[in-house]
Amino acid sequence: MGKVEQLEQQIQNLSKEELAQFRAWFLEFDWENWDSQLERDVAAGKLDALGEKALRDHASGKSTPL
């Protein structure tokens, strides 16, 4: 049995309280990883083209107020 299958089995055996605690922990863990990846992508310039396009579109009137 692989690690993921072992984790699945362990998670299925958690009490409601433990599952809620795990869920809260995992959501925070997942967001922190996503934030870190976004920061690396920004630093590497991977989003520059999207930002420039958005600014051009806005300058040409292609955006609408929220």
Backbone as numpy.savetxt, mean C-alpha at the origin, in Angstrom:
# Nx Ny Nz CAx CAy CAz Cx Cy Cz
4.47 -28.75 3.70 3.61 -27.57 3.70 4.51 -26.33 3.70
4.19 -25.37 2.84 4.97 -24.15 2.73 4.65 -23.16 3.83
5.45 -22.11 3.90 5.25 -21.09 4.94 3.88 -20.44 4.86
3.42 -20.13 3.65 2.12 -19.47 3.51 1.00 -20.38 4.01
1.07 -21.63 3.64 0.04 -22.57 4.09 0.06 -22.70 5.61
1.26 -22.71 6.21 1.36 -22.79 7.66 0.74 -21.55 8.31
1.03 -20.39 7.75 0.44 -19.15 8.27 -1.07 -19.17 8.15
-1.57 -19.61 7.00 -3.02 -19.69 6.81 -3.65 -20.56 7.88
-3.05 -21.69 8.14 -3.59 -22.61 9.13 -3.55 -21.97 10.52
-2.46 -21.31 10.85 -2.34 -20.67 12.16 -3.36 -19.54 12.30
-3.55 -18.77 11.25 -4.52 -17.67 11.29 -5.94 -18.20 11.48
-6.25 -19.29 10.80 -7.58 -19.87 10.94 -7.86 -20.35 12.36
-6.82 -20.64 13.11 -6.98 -21.14 14.47 -6.97 -20.03 15.53
-6.85 -18.78 15.11 -6.86 -17.67 16.07 -8.26 -17.43 16.63
-8.31 -16.96 17.86 -9.59 -16.55 18.44 -10.02 -15.24 17.76
-11.25 -14.82 18.00 -11.73 -13.56 17.42 -10.86 -12.39 17.85
-10.48 -12.39 19.13 -9.66 -11.31 19.65 -8.27 -11.32 19.03
-7.70 -12.51 18.92 -6.37 -12.63 18.30 -6.42 -12.25 16.82
-7.49 -12.62 16.14 -7.63 -12.28 14.74 -7.74 -10.76 14.57
-8.48 -10.11 15.44 -8.60 -8.66 15.38 -7.24 -8.01 15.62
-6.49 -8.52 16.57 -5.15 -7.99 16.87 -4.23 -8.22 15.67
-4.28 -9.40 15.08 -3.45 -9.70 13.92 -3.82 -8.79 12.74
-5.11 -8.62 12.51 -5.58 -7.79 11.42 -5.07 -6.36 11.56
-5.16 -5.81 12.77 -4.67 -4.44 13.02 -3.16 -4.36 12.78
-2.44 -5.36 13.27 -0.99 -5.37 13.06 -0.66 -5.45 11.57
-1.34 -6.35 10.86 -1.02 -6.55 9.45 -1.35 -5.31 8.62
-2.46 -4.65 8.91 -2.80 -3.43 8.17 -1.71 -2.39 8.34
-1.23 -2.19 9.55 -0.15 -1.23 9.80 1.13 -1.66 9.08
1.46 -2.93 9.18 2.64 -3.50 8.51 2.57 -3.28 7.01
1.42 -3.57 6.43 1.23 -3.44 4.98 1.33 -1.98 4.54
0.71 -1.05 5.28 0.79 0.37 4.94 2.22 0.88 5.04
2.96 0.45 6.07 4.35 0.88 6.21 5.18 0.41 5.03
4.96 -0.82 4.59 5.68 -1.34 3.42 5.31 -0.56 2.16
4.03 -0.26 2.00 3.57 0.50 0.83 4.19 1.90 0.85
4.19 2.55 2.01 4.79 3.88 2.13 6.27 3.85 1.78
6.97 2.85 2.27 8.40 2.73 1.98 8.65 2.56 0.49
7.84 1.72 -0.15 8.00 1.51 -1.59 7.71 2.80 -2.36
6.68 3.52 -1.96 6.34 4.78 -2.61 7.49 5.78 -2.46
8.05 5.86 -1.26 9.18 6.77 -1.04 10.37 6.40 -1.93
10.65 5.10 -2.06 11.75 4.67 -2.94 11.46 5.02 -4.40
10.22 4.83 -4.82 9.85 5.15 -6.20 9.95 6.64 -6.47
9.53 7.46 -5.52 9.62 8.92 -5.68 11.09 9.32 -5.76
11.91 8.80 -4.85 13.33 9.14 -4.84 14.03 8.71 -6.12
13.57 7.62 -6.71 14.17 7.12 -7.95 13.62 7.82 -9.18
12.65 8.72 -9.00 12.09 9.46 -10.13 11.06 8.69 -10.94
10.58 7.57 -10.40 9.64 6.75 -11.15 8.28 7.40 -11.35
7.98 8.43 -10.55 6.67 9.08 -10.67 6.76 10.45 -11.33
7.96 10.85 -11.71 8.15 12.18 -12.30 7.29 12.40 -13.55
7.26 11.41 -14.43 6.51 11.56 -15.67 5.01 11.74 -15.38
4.50 11.01 -14.40 3.08 11.15 -14.05 2.79 12.54 -13.49
3.67 13.03 -12.64 3.49 14.36 -12.09 3.54 15.44 -13.16
4.49 15.32 -14.06 4.61 16.29 -15.14 3.37 16.27 -16.03
2.86 15.09 -16.33 1.66 14.99 -17.16 0.46 15.63 -16.45
0.34 15.37 -15.14 -0.77 15.96 -14.38 -0.68 17.48 -14.39
0.52 18.02 -14.23 0.68 19.47 -14.25 0.36 20.05 -15.63
0.79 19.37 -16.69 0.46 19.82 -18.06 -1.04 19.79 -18.29
-1.67 18.70 -17.89 -3.12 18.57 -18.06 -3.85 19.67 -17.29
-3.41 19.95 -16.09 -4.05 20.99 -15.29 -3.85 22.36 -15.94
-2.65 22.62 -16.40 -2.36 23.91 -17.04 -3.17 24.11 -18.31
-3.50 23.01 -18.98 -4.27 23.13 -20.22 -5.78 23.05 -19.98
-6.18 23.06 -18.70 -7.60 23.07 -18.38 -8.29 21.71 -18.39
-7.52 20.64 -18.37 -8.12 19.31 -18.41 -8.53 18.79 -17.03
-8.30 19.56 -15.98 -8.70 19.13 -14.65 -9.97 19.87 -14.22
-10.64 19.31 -13.25 -11.86 19.96 -12.74 -11.71 20.14 -11.24
-12.33 21.18 -10.70 -12.27 21.39 -9.24 -12.98 20.25 -8.50
-12.49 19.98 -7.32 -13.13 18.94 -6.50 -14.39 19.46 -5.85
